[in-house]
Amino acid sequence: MASSSADSTQLPVSERARRRITKRLMPYLLLLYFIAFIDRTNVSVAALQMKDDLSFSDAIIGTGAGIFFIGYFLLEIPGTLIVENWSARKWIARIMISWGIVASMMGLIDTHWLNFASVENQFYGLRFILGLAEAGFFPGIIVYLSHWFRYEDRAKAKAFFMIGIPIATVIGVPLSQLIMHNINWYGWAGWRWVFILEGIPSIILGIVTIFFLTDRPRDAKWLPDDEKEWIVNELEKERREKMAAGHDKISKAFVSAFKAPQTYLLAGIYLFVVTGYYGLTFFLPSITAKMRGTSTVTQTIVTMLPYVFGLFAMLILGHNSDRTGERRWHTALPILLGGIGMALSILSGDNLALVIIFLCLAGIGVHAYIPVFWTWPTRFFAASTAATTIGLINSVGNLGGYFGPKVFGMLSTSTGSYEMGMWFLVACIMIAGLLATMLRPPKKALEPAQAAGD
């Protein structure tokens, strides 16, 4: 133990600071996103019972799954500015506590505890409020990471954080199915307990967040003085370099964000890829449930595998992008791969082995680009402008979370098949990939050596 400590102190201060910050913050932030994504998407599993219990069609499920993102859209930009200019710790805690309460209330639909409207409108209303409650969480964390990690370290940090998406599916889908099929306390159906039990952890973690997270390095009592001084100086140097290109007051941040063509390109990419991603995510359990001749275990494995491969792809691509400094093709090529994989899975018909292989290829593509994509706003803009831009991109882009499930559900209800809906998702992802090839680094990059790779 003493030798390990001595080895640690012999490391350069930069390496010690990065390791300590990563070890302190990233596992906890990963846990928060894991819980958030489960509460956002567990309706995909609960729908298998809800449709029969509540007489919901795929169109109703798709609309309810997607309406979450309308509420999410409304409060995104204010949330990111609150994180940048007030307190990430307090805002994230507020988000988690409120969304945990609303997520648990989903289990009370069509009971005497919750009977303010028709069953369908109760579903829509709670999904909308859940979106309002969670708004600002994801972009707030992206902004928060920029308070702790230098530009050249952010893709790795964001990759570590964002593996919460595939992990939530890999663990969340079987967990939700386990709850749904085995817990019927008080005579309530299992799908109700999926919502109730999976909403409670976010309330608990919201309270923990108030005491565990630290807003900025200068406030970190757990960071030694030399490490604190190093990261504060590095981030200040980065801030000055970006500020040299213009002002960053909040009033001007809005104008800068809305005037910049990069904002609209990034928002367009994210809108189309999220449309395809969430359409698949919300309906993949239903798609696999209709595979002929497969057991429930096989269906669960097929649902999980694309996310398992996506998890490792995110980590590998985020690390490689930071190592090489290349961003554009690390963003565009994975998205295009995701669209191609999804298209080939449709063309594979009833060949289960090929369907699984190509769905895994799609899973790699639609996950691997994410941490690299979110380095672009902080590369183009300074603090408040970047925060505004991140909020705008995420809010507009996540409208795809509304359109994807809604259009997919409508097409499957009208045609009696999932095939047309899948082709719609393929088209959206391919458009996103083509748009991503248009990304270019700023003329005056933050780090010239990194810009060379782009």
Protein Blocks (a to p, Z undefined) as FASTA:
>chain_A
ZZmmmmmmmpcfklmmmmmmmmmmmmmmmmmmmmmmmmmmmmmmmmmmmmmmnopafklm
mmmmmmmmmmmmmmmmmmmmmmmmmcmklmmmmmmmmmmmmmmmmmmgoiaklccbcfkl
mmmmmmmmmmmmmgoklmmmmmmmmmmpcfklmmmmmmmmmmmmmmmmmmmmmmmmmmmm
mgcghhiafklmmmmmmmmmmmmmmmmmmmmpcfblklmmkbcfklmmmmmmmmmmmmmm
mmmnoccbfklmmmmmmmpmklmmmmmmmmmmmmmmmmmmmmmmmmmmmpghiafklmmm
mmmmmmmmmmmmmmmmmmmmmmnopaklmmmmmmmmmmmmmmmmmmnomalklmmmmmmm
mmmmmmmmmmmmmmmmmmmpcfklmmmmmmmmmmmmmmmmmmmmmmmmmmmmmnopaklm
mmmmmmmmmmmmmmmmmpccdfbafblmlmmmZZ
